C-alpha cells in the first residue's frame, strides 16, 4: 500500500522529483497517467463525435480492454525505462511515458538490444 501511496504522491502531490521514489513507484505513476490520458481521449472523441486522437477504437467490450491495456503498457514501459536509467523519476517523465509509451517502448527495446550486442562475452 505504501508504494501506491508514493505513486499517488508522485503523480498528484508534493515534489515533482524526490529520491524516495522507486522505479516501481514511477511505473504505477505512469500507469495512472496513461489511464487518465486514455479517458481524456475517450471523452474527447465521444463529445466531438470524431475519431480518437490516439487512433483508438472504443466500441463495445474492446473499449474496456483499451483502457486496461493502455494503463498496463504505460506502467511496464515506465518501469523498464526507469530501471534502465533512461527516464529520470519525475512527474513530467511519468506524464510523457503515460501518453507516449507506444512510441517509447519499441525504442527502449531497440536500445536494450544494442547494449546487449555490445557486451563482451568472456572467452576462455
N, C-alpha and C positions, 0 to 999 in steps of 0.2 A: 504494500500500500504506500510505502514511503517513496518508491520510485514513481508511482503515478502522481503523487502529490508534487514531487520535484518536477515532473514533466509539465504539470499544470502551471507551476510557478515559472518555469522557463518560457512557456507559451504565452502566459497572460499576465504575470505579475513580476515584480522585482526587477533585478538587473537583467539586462539583455545577455550578458555573459557572466559566468561565475565558475570558479574552479570546482565547485562541489557537484556540478552536473556531469553525469557519466554518459557513455555512448548509448546505453540503454535508455536513459532519460531523453537524450536527443532523438532517438528513434521513435519513442512514444510521442514526443512533441511534433515531430514531422508527420506522424500518422494523424494526429489531431488536426493539424493544419491542412493536410490532404483531404480529410473528410469535410472540413469547412469549405474548402475551395470547390469540391465537387457539389456540395449543397448549394453554394452560390451559383455555380454553372447551371444546375438543375432549375433553380428558381428563375434565373435569367432566361433560360430557353423556354420555360413554360409561360412566363409572364409576357415575353415578347413574341411568342409563337414562332420563333426562328430556330435554326439549327444550333446545337450546342457549340460554344466557343472552343471547347476541348475536343470536339468531334466525337462525342459520346452519344449513345442511344439509350434513352431511359424508358423503354417500352416494357410493360409487364414486370415479371419477376426478374428479368435481366437487369432492370434498373437497380434493384436491391443489390445484386452481385457487383454492379459497377461501384456503388458506394463502398461496399465492404472491401473489395479488392483494391480499389484506389488507395484507401487508407492503409491496408496491409502492405502494399507495394511501396508507398511512401515511407512507412516505418522501416521496412527492410533496407531500402536504398539509403536512408539516413543512418541506420545502424552500421551498414557496411562502409559507407563513406566516412563516417566519423571514426570508425575503428581503423581505417586505413590512413587517417590523418589528412584526408582530402578536404573535409569540412571542419571549420572552426565551430566548436559547440556554442552556438548563439541562437537567439530568437530569429534573426534575419535569415540565417542559413536554414533553419528549420522551415520557415515560410517558403523559401525557394525550393527546397527539396520536396516539400508537400505539393507544390504546384508543378514542378518540372521533373519529377522522377522518371517519367517515361523517356525523357531525353537524357537524363543524367545516368541512369543505370547502365545502359549499353556502353557509355564512355568509361564508367567505373570498371566494368568487366574487361574492356579492352586494355585499360591501364594496368589492371592486375595481371593480365596475360603477358603484357610486355615486360613487367617486372619479373615474372616467373621465368620468362625466356632469357632474361639477362643474368639470372642467378648462375653462379658457377657451381658445378657439381664436382665434389672432390673425387679424384681418381686415385687409385692405389697403385 
